[in-house]
């Protein structure tokens, strides 16, 4: 995760990767909440305002995206970092908080890192 981009290869901005991840989940029918923008798109195309509170903070260190399966049986907290990027201390604390409550947390730098986590046609979660 902390590897630097290959020589001659440009680092892709986090916002671009976030948008790709958001579009991926929407394309398979999941709801997505984008925390850092505080304005989130649902799979129905609407918008909601999002705030996440956990002990010690209101959104500080929170994952960038929260993806929720159509039936609510699976929720992913996704922190997006540009290739070579590292988590801040607050983000590491939030990851530990998620793990304490057995919540699924992923640190990714490319949407393809999520493909293997998704069952074909959401079969595992239906």
Secondary structure, 3 states (H helix, E strand, C coil): CCCCCCCCCCCCCHHHHHHHHHHHHHHCCCEEEECCCCEEECCCCCEEECCCEECCEECCCCCCEEEECCCCCCEEEEEECCCCCCCCHHHHHHHHHHHHCCCEEEEECCCHHHHCCCCHHHHHHC
